[in-house]
């Protein structure tokens, strides 16, 4: 059975934040030798509301998840706490927890990240 990760849908992201996110995404593509802006082929399988949080069951490719993980890592390493909160609506600690979950999934279920030897 596939492992599920539930991430809150943040509905308070401003247009400025979306523009900044797009710039970060383009920079990451260039850093990884990709000049094209690929279309995200994400399929929403199910939407549920629990209290004030929507959860989504989504289907995305491992490459798309890899891009999200790299974007989060980029933001965490290069942005101030204030910028992180302004752009994402989350604290750096919340964003770090989301990054850790995505990184774990990539390590456990794909060849994109190697599991640490223990």
QUIRAKA-V355011 format. One record per residue. N is the residue number from 1. RES is the residue in three letters. OMEGA is omega in degrees with one decimal (NA if undefined). BURIAL is # if it has 16 or more other C-alpha atoms within 10 Angstrom, else .. Layout:
BEGIN
N	RES	OMEGA	BURIAL
N	RES	OMEGA	BURIAL
END
This chain:
BEGIN
1	UNK	-178.5	.
2	UNK	176.9	.
3	UNK	-178.8	.
4	UNK	173.9	.
5	UNK	179.6	.
6	UNK	179.1	.
7	UNK	179.4	.
8	UNK	175.0	.
9	UNK	-178.3	.
10	UNK	-174.6	.
11	UNK	-176.1	.
12	UNK	179.8	.
13	UNK	-177.0	.
14	UNK	178.3	.
15	UNK	178.2	.
16	UNK	179.5	.
17	UNK	179.0	#
18	UNK	178.2	.
19	UNK	178.6	.
20	UNK	178.8	.
21	UNK	179.1	#
22	UNK	178.0	.
23	UNK	178.3	.
24	UNK	-180.0	#
25	UNK	179.6	#
26	UNK	178.4	#
27	UNK	179.2	#
28	UNK	177.5	#
29	UNK	179.6	#
30	UNK	179.1	.
31	UNK	-178.6	.
32	UNK	175.1	.
33	UNK	178.8	.
34	UNK	178.9	.
35	UNK	-177.2	.
36	UNK	172.7	.
37	UNK	-177.6	.
38	UNK	174.6	.
39	UNK	176.6	.
40	UNK	-178.2	.
41	UNK	-177.4	.
42	UNK	177.3	.
43	UNK	176.8	.
44	UNK	-177.4	.
45	UNK	-175.8	.
46	UNK	175.4	.
47	UNK	177.4	.
48	UNK	173.5	.
49	UNK	176.0	.
50	UNK	-175.0	.
51	UNK	-179.0	.
52	UNK	-177.2	.
53	UNK	172.6	.
54	UNK	171.9	.
55	UNK	-176.7	#
56	UNK	166.7	#
57	UNK	-176.5	.
58	UNK	175.1	.
59	UNK	178.3	.
60	UNK	179.1	.
61	UNK	177.4	.
62	UNK	177.4	.
63	UNK	178.3	.
64	UNK	178.3	.
65	UNK	177.1	#
66	UNK	178.7	#
67	UNK	178.4	.
68	UNK	-179.5	#
69	UNK	179.7	#
70	UNK	177.4	#
71	UNK	178.9	#
72	UNK	178.9	#
73	UNK	178.1	#
74	UNK	-179.3	.
75	UNK	-178.5	#
76	UNK	-176.9	#
77	UNK	-170.5	.
78	UNK	-177.1	.
79	UNK	176.1	.
80	UNK	177.8	.
81	UNK	179.1	.
82	UNK	178.7	.
83	UNK	179.2	#
84	UNK	-179.1	#
85	UNK	179.8	.
86	UNK	-176.3	#
87	UNK	-171.6	#
88	UNK	-174.1	#
89	UNK	-179.6	#
90	UNK	174.1	.
91	UNK	176.1	.
92	UNK	179.6	#
93	UNK	177.5	.
94	UNK	179.0	.
95	UNK	177.0	#
96	UNK	179.4	#
97	UNK	177.5	.
98	UNK	178.7	#
99	UNK	-179.6	#
100	UNK	178.9	.
101	UNK	179.9	#
102	UNK	178.8	#
103	UNK	178.4	#
104	UNK	-179.9	.
105	UNK	178.7	#
106	UNK	179.0	#
107	UNK	-173.5	.
108	UNK	-169.1	.
109	UNK	-179.0	.
110	UNK	175.0	.
111	UNK	-176.2	.
112	UNK	178.1	.
113	UNK	177.7	.
114	UNK	173.7	.
115	UNK	177.6	.
116	UNK	178.0	.
117	UNK	178.3	.
118	UNK	NA	.
END
